[in-house]
Amino acid sequence: EYADLLDEVAALVEHPTVYVGEFEAEFLAVPQECLILTMRANQKYFPLFDVDGTLLNRFLIVSNMQLEDPSNIVIGNQRVVRPRLSDARFFFEQDKKQTLESRLPRLASVVYHNKLGNQFERVERLGVLAGHIAGLLSADVQAATRAALLAKVDLVTDMVGEFPELQGVMGRYYARHDGESAVVADAIQAHYQPRFAGDVLPDGNVACAVALADKLDALVGFFGIGMVPTGDRDPFALRRAALGVLRILMEAPLPLQLPQLIELAAAGFAPGVLTAEGFQAQLQVFMLERLRNLLREGAGGRDAAVADAVLALRPARIDLVPAKLDAVEAFLALPESAALAAANKRIVNILKKTEAQPGEPDVALLQEEAEKALFHQLNEIAPLVSSHVANENYTEALLKLASLRDAVDAFFDGVMVMAEEPLTRQNRLALLARLAGLMNQVADLSRLSA
């Protein structure tokens, strides 16, 4: 946590010597995050903590001088830090004189984006959206709405004006001082999470609802006005927002539909604001591309072909993606998987060349024994596979497909799909379409074939 500060201080001194300074214990009444930031950012001091992680009124000073009597250095540094801590205490005490709710109107003077309005308009959107999401999660709608409405108010406090890094953190302290519930206060702080790769997620469905609302509003808003990340340019940190949404949905996990969340977020904007054509579909593609990177680059990264197979179906439920990946990996371990994946790829290529939708196969039009056998085997296992998929038992669903190996091989060995007689040809295409539909309920298995 202090590695960056250590590197910075080490670069400033040739002969580092560490001394211990202290400040008046009365300053500990100020939130410790404020004191820590004051010491770290302004003075390059290392704060000290007890075994429970509580800040002590002592700190480490790194000096370039090794003295038998360092009292002058210690006293000098203590004298320098005291006004800084006094400023932090002053900001804190002044901010507490006004409730967060009373400051809400001031957000109208804080521009969010010239095409997306001000922060007051934004928190009104966030309140509605967070309430909707909380409702979908059977969480406390009132708490989520309240937390979202107050989430940005600390931006107009003195403390956050001096230390922008404390946004959210101070909102929580002030909310608790104002008498807001712990759930609301915690959600105010947590709605920025995750801030970076590996950061903790918001804790609880109310906090998750507010965090999702914050990130989705940003994504939908900027995509809706055509401000899309390009190359290395991402001035509004939309890639980070997308990863935050994906991680919350997948790791919390939350049973929410991504397309529905995007629609709900878009509905919060006034008519005529979001004018970019097809932005919702564009945003979904962007999100799935971020998910592909997340799956491949994260801890325990997934095989690229496995991730592509699952994401090819554009899953709406991000929370179900890990189970589908596990299922595809289990399928690949089967001896039948290579042949079935190759057959699937062949079927996809055949069906791409057909203009009309094949419809349902007609048993009366089946002629060859191989196509009859495949038809009956499909009828036998289709309900089992579909039942497993409906119950989210994806591994069992894919393992059931192994029994089709011989029937599929026999079909392609002994049946001419593109028969001259139109009804026969159409019926065989319908049989293949049904087979493809059954095989590709969890993932596009054709992506697994070389």
C-alpha positions in Angstrom: 0.0 0.0 0.0 2.9 2.3 0.7 5.2 1.0 -2.1 4.8 4.2 -4.2 5.6 6.5 -1.3 8.6 4.3 -0.4 10.0 4.6 -3.9 9.4 8.3 -3.9 11.1 8.9 -0.6 14.0 6.5 -1.4 14.7 8.6 -4.5 14.9 11.8 -2.5 17.5 10.7 0.0 21.0 9.2 -0.3 21.5 8.2 3.4 18.0 7.5 4.7 17.5 7.7 8.4 14.1 7.2 10.0 12.8 9.2 13.0 9.5 9.0 14.8 7.3 12.1 15.1 4.0 12.6 16.8 1.0 15.0 16.8 -1.7 15.8 19.3 -4.1 12.9 19.9 -7.0 15.3 19.6 -6.5 15.3 15.8 -7.5 11.6 15.8 -11.1 12.8 16.0 -10.7 13.7 12.3 -11.4 10.7 10.0 -8.1 8.8 9.7 -8.3 8.8 5.9 -7.9 12.6 6.0 -4.9 12.5 8.3 -3.2 9.8 6.4 -3.6 11.6 3.1 -2.3 14.8 4.6 0.8 13.1 6.0 1.4 11.0 2.9 0.7 13.5 0.1 1.8 16.7 1.6 4.7 15.7 3.9 5.8 12.3 2.6 5.5 10.8 6.1 4.6 7.2 6.9 1.7 7.0 9.3 1.8 4.4 12.0 -1.1 2.1 13.1 -1.9 -0.3 16.0 -2.4 -4.0 15.4 -6.1 -3.4 14.6 -5.2 -1.0 11.8 -6.3 2.1 13.8 -4.2 5.2 13.1 -1.9 6.3 15.9 -0.8 9.9 16.6 2.7 9.0 15.4 4.4 8.9 12.1 7.8 8.1 10.5 10.0 10.8 9.1 12.7 9.9 6.5 15.7 12.2 6.7 18.9 12.5 4.8 20.8 13.2 8.0 21.9 10.8 10.7 22.3 12.7 14.0 23.0 11.7 17.5 20.3 14.2 18.6 17.6 14.4 16.0 15.3 16.4 18.2 15.5 19.5 16.0 14.5 17.5 12.9 11.6 15.8 14.7 10.3 19.0 16.3 10.6 20.8 13.0 8.6 18.2 11.2 6.0 18.1 13.9 5.7 21.9 13.7 5.2 21.6 9.9 2.5 18.9 10.0 0.4 20.5 12.7 -1.1 23.3 10.5 -1.9 20.7 7.9 -3.7 18.6 10.3 -5.5 21.7 11.7 -6.7 22.5 8.2 -8.1 19.0 7.8 -9.8 19.3 11.2 -11.2 22.7 10.2 -12.6 21.3 6.9 -14.2 18.4 8.7 -15.9 20.6 11.3 -17.1 23.1 8.8 -18.5 20.4 6.5 -20.5 18.9 9.3 -22.4 22.1 9.8 -24.5 21.4 6.7 -26.2 18.1 6.0 -25.5 16.3 2.7 -29.2 16.7 1.8 -29.0 20.5 2.3 -26.1 20.7 -0.1 -27.9 18.8 -2.9 -29.0 22.0 -4.8 -25.4 23.0 -5.1 -24.8 20.1 -7.4 -26.7 22.0 -10.0 -23.7 24.3 -10.4 -21.3 21.4 -11.0 -21.1 20.4 -14.7 -21.0 16.7 -15.4 -20.7 17.1 -19.2 -22.1 19.9 -21.4 -24.2 17.4 -23.3 -25.2 15.3 -20.2 -26.2 18.0 -17.8 -25.0 18.8 -14.2 -24.4 16.6 -11.2 -27.8 17.4 -9.7 -29.5 16.0 -12.8 -27.2 13.1 -12.7 -27.9 12.1 -9.1 -31.6 12.3 -9.9 -31.1 9.7 -12.6 -28.9 7.6 -10.4 -31.6 7.5 -7.7 -34.2 6.2 -10.1 -31.8 3.7 -11.7 -30.4 2.4 -8.4 -33.9 2.0 -7.1 -34.9 -0.1 -10.2 -31.8 -2.3 -9.8 -32.4 -2.8 -6.1 -35.9 -3.8 -6.9 -34.6 -6.4 -9.4 -32.4 -7.8 -6.6 -35.2 -7.7 -4.0 -33.0 -5.3 -2.0 -34.0 -2.1 -0.1 -35.2 0.2 -2.8 -35.5 3.2 -0.5 -32.0 2.8 0.8 -30.5 2.4 -2.7 -32.4 5.5 -4.0 -31.3 7.6 -1.0 -27.7 6.5 -1.3 -27.6 7.3 -5.0 -29.2 10.7 -4.5 -26.5 11.6 -1.9 -23.6 9.8 -3.6 -22.0 12.9 -5.2 -22.8 15.6 -2.7 -19.4 15.4 -1.0 -18.0 16.8 -4.2 -19.2 20.2 -2.9 -17.7 19.9 0.5 -14.5 21.7 1.7 -12.7 18.4 2.5 -13.2 16.9 -1.0 -12.4 20.2 -2.6 -9.0 20.0 -0.9 -8.6 16.3 -1.3 -10.5 14.9 -4.3 -9.2 11.4 -3.5 -11.5 11.3 -0.5 -14.7 11.5 -2.6 -17.1 8.8 -1.4 -15.0 8.3 1.8 -16.1 11.7 3.2 -19.6 11.1 1.9 -19.9 8.1 4.2 -18.6 10.0 7.2 -21.0 12.9 6.6 -23.9 10.6 6.0 -23.4 8.9 9.3 -23.1 12.3 11.0 -26.4 13.3 9.4 -28.1 10.3 10.8 -28.3 8.3 7.6 -28.4 4.5 8.0 -25.2 2.5 7.8 -26.5 0.8 4.6 -26.9 4.2 2.9 -23.6 5.6 4.2 -21.6 2.5 3.2 -23.2 2.5 -0.3 -22.2 6.2 -0.8 -18.5 5.2 -0.2 -18.7 1.9 -2.1 -20.4 3.2 -5.2 -17.0 4.1 -6.7 -15.8 0.5 -6.3 -14.1 -1.2 -8.0 -11.8 1.7 -8.7 -9.0 -0.4 -10.3 -8.1 -4.0 -11.2 -8.1 -6.2 -8.1 -10.0 -3.6 -6.0 -12.7 -4.9 -3.7 -16.3 -4.9 -4.8 -19.2 -3.1 -3.1 -20.5 -5.1 -0.2 -24.3 -5.9 -0.3 -27.0 -5.5 -2.9 -27.8 -1.9 -2.0 -24.2 -0.8 -2.5 -24.0 -2.9 -5.7 -27.1 -1.3 -7.0 -25.7 2.2 -6.5 -22.3 1.3 -8.0 -24.0 -0.3 -11.0 -26.2 2.8 -11.5 -23.2 5.1 -11.4 -21.2 3.2 -13.9 -24.1 2.3 -16.3 -25.3 5.9 -16.3 -21.8 7.0 -17.4 -21.5 4.3 -20.0 -24.9 4.8 -21.5 -24.6 8.6 -21.4 -21.2 8.9 -23.2 -22.0 6.1 -25.7 -25.4 7.9 -26.3 -23.7 11.1 -27.3 -21.0 9.3 -29.4 -18.1 9.7 -27.0 -16.7 6.2 -27.4 -13.2 5.1 -26.3 -10.9 4.9 -29.3 -7.4 3.3 -29.2 -5.6 4.6 -26.2 -8.0 7.5 -25.7 -10.5 7.0 -22.9 -10.9 10.4 -21.2 -14.0 9.4 -19.3 -12.6 6.1 -18.0 -15.4 4.1 -19.7 -13.3 0.9 -19.9 -12.8 1.0 -16.2 -16.5 1.6 -15.7 -17.3 -1.3 -18.0 -15.0 -3.6 -16.1 -16.6 -2.5 -12.9 -20.0 -3.4 -14.1 -18.8 -6.8 -15.4 -16.9 -7.7 -12.2 -19.9 -6.8 -10.0 -22.3 -8.8 -12.1 -20.0 -11.8 -12.4 -18.3 -11.9 -9.0 -21.0 -10.7 -6.6 -22.7 -12.5 -8.4 -26.0 -10.8 -9.4 -28.8 -12.4 -11.6 -29.3 -9.4 -13.8 -29.7 -9.0 -17.6 -27.1 -6.7 -19.1 -29.3 -5.5 -22.0 -32.1 -4.7 -19.5 -29.7 -2.7 -17.3 -28.6 -0.7 -20.4 -32.2 0.0 -21.3 -33.1 1.1 -17.8 -30.1 3.5 -17.7 -31.0 4.9 -21.1 -34.6 5.5 -20.0 -33.3 7.9 -17.3 -32.1 10.5 -19.8 -34.4 13.2 -21.1 -35.7 12.8 -24.7 -33.2 14.1 -27.3 -30.1 13.7 -25.2 -28.9 10.3 -26.4 -28.8 10.8 -30.1 -26.1 8.4 -31.3 -27.6 5.7 -33.6 -27.5 2.2 -32.3 -25.5 3.1 -29.2 -27.1 0.4 -27.0 -26.0 -2.4 -29.3 -22.6 -0.8 -29.6 -22.3 -0.6 -25.9 -23.2 -4.3 -25.5 -20.5 -5.2 -28.0 -18.0 -3.0 -26.1 -18.9 -4.7 -22.8 -18.5 -8.2 -24.2 -15.1 -7.3 -25.6 -14.1 -6.0 -22.2 -15.4 -9.2 -20.7 -13.3 -11.3 -23.2 -10.2 -9.4 -22.1 -11.1 -9.8 -18.4 -11.6 -13.6 -18.8 -8.4 -14.1 -20.7 -6.1 -11.7 -18.7 -7.4 -12.1 -15.1 -6.1 -14.5 -12.5 -6.6 -18.0 -13.8 -7.1 -16.7 -17.3 -9.3 -18.7 -19.6 -8.4 -20.2 -22.9 -9.2 -17.9 -25.8 -11.2 -20.4 -27.7 -13.3 -21.3 -24.7 -14.1 -17.6 -23.9 -14.9 -17.0 -27.6 -17.3 -20.0 -27.7 -19.3 -18.7 -24.7 -19.3 -15.0 -25.6 -20.3 -15.8 -29.2 -23.8 -16.3 -28.0 -23.8 -12.8 -26.4 -24.8 -13.9 -22.9 -27.2 -11.5 -21.2 -26.6 -12.9 -17.7 -22.9 -12.2 -17.0 -23.2 -14.0 -13.6 -23.7 -17.3 -15.5 -20.6 -16.9 -17.7 -18.1 -18.7 -15.3 -20.3 -21.8 -15.1 -20.6 -21.9 -18.9 -16.8 -21.6 -19.2 -16.4 -24.5 -16.8 -18.9 -26.5 -18.8 -17.1 -25.9 -22.1 -13.8 -26.9 -20.5 -15.4 -30.1 -19.2 -16.8 -30.7 -22.7 -13.3 -30.3 -24.3 -12.0 -33.0 -22.0 -14.3 -35.6 -23.6 -12.9 -37.8 -26.4 -16.0 -37.0 -28.5 -15.5 -33.2 -28.3 -13.3 -32.7 -31.3 -15.5 -34.6 -33.7 -18.7 -32.8 -32.4 -17.1 -29.4 -32.6 -15.9 -30.1 -36.1 -19.4 -31.3 -37.1 -20.9 -28.2 -35.5 -18.6 -26.0 -37.6 -19.7 -27.9 -40.7 -23.3 -27.5 -39.8 -22.9 -23.8 -39.3 -21.2 -23.4 -42.7 -24.0 -25.4 -44.4 -26.8 -23.4 -42.8 -25.1 -20.1 -43.7 -25.5 -20.9 -47.3 -29.3 -21.5 -47.0 -31.6 -18.6 -47.8 -34.8 -19.7 -46.1 -35.2 -20.8 -42.4 -35.3 -24.6 -42.4 -38.2 -24.9 -39.9 -38.9 -28.2 -38.0 -37.9 -31.6 -39.5 -40.8 -33.8 -40.6 -40.4 -37.5 -39.6 -42.4 -38.5 -42.6 -39.8 -37.1 -45.0 -36.9 -39.0 -43.4 -35.5 -41.6 -45.8 -32.1 -42.8 -44.8 -31.5 -44.9 -41.6 -28.8 -42.5 -40.5 -31.1 -39.5 -40.5 -33.9 -41.4 -38.8 -31.5 -42.5 -36.1 -30.2 -38.9 -35.6 -33.8 -37.6 -35.5 -34.9 -40.1 -32.8 -31.7 -39.5 -30.7 -32.3 -35.8 -30.8 -35.8 -36.3 -29.6 -34.5 -38.4 -26.8 -31.8 -36.1 -25.4 -33.2 -32.7 -26.3 -35.5 -32.5 -23.2 -32.7 -33.6 -21.0 -30.2 -31.0 -22.4 -32.8 -28.2 -22.3 -33.7 -29.1 -18.7 -30.1 -29.0 -17.6 -29.7 -25.6 -19.4 -32.9 -24.2 -17.7 -31.5 -25.3 -14.3 -28.1 -23.8 -15.1 -26.4 -27.2 -15.0 -24.4 -26.4 -18.1 -21.7 -29.0 -17.6 -24.3 -31.8 -17.5 -26.0 -30.3 -20.6 -22.8 -30.4 -22.6 -21.8 -33.9 -21.4 -25.1 -35.2 -22.7 -24.1 -34.2 -26.2 -21.3 -36.8 -26.2 -23.9 -39.5 -26.9 -24.6 -37.9 -30.3 -21.1 -38.5 -31.6 -21.9 -41.8 -33.5 -25.2 -40.7 -34.8 -23.7 -37.4 -36.1 -20.8 -39.2 -37.8 -23.1 -41.7 -39.4 -25.3 -38.9 -40.7 -22.5 -37.1 -42.4 -21.0 -40.4 -43.7 -24.3 -41.8 -45.2 -26.6 -38.9 -45.9 -26.5 -36.3 -48.8 -27.7 -33.1 -47.1 -28.1 -31.1 -50.3 -30.3 -33.6 -52.0 -31.8 -32.8 -55.4 -35.4 -33.2 -54.2 -36.3 -29.8 -52.5 -38.5 -31.2 -49.7 -35.8 -33.8 -48.8 -33.1 -31.2 -48.8 -35.1 -28.8 -46.7 -36.0 -31.5 -44.2 -32.3 -32.4 -43.8 -31.4 -28.8 -43.3 -34.1 -28.6 -40.7 -32.7 -31.6 -38.9 -29.2 -30.0 -38.9 -30.6 -26.7 -37.6 -32.3 -28.5 -34.8 -29.0 -30.3 -34.0 -27.1 -27.0 -34.0 -29.7 -25.4 -31.8 -29.4 -28.2 -29.3 -25.6 -28.2 -29.3 -25.2 -24.4 -29.0 -27.4 -23.6 -26.1 -24.5 -23.0 -23.8 -21.8 -21.9 -26.2 -21.0 -21.9 -29.9 -19.2 -25.2 -30.1 -18.1 -24.5 -33.7 -15.6 -22.0 -32.2 -13.7 -24.9 -30.6 -12.9 -26.5 -34.0 -9.6 -25.6 -35.5 
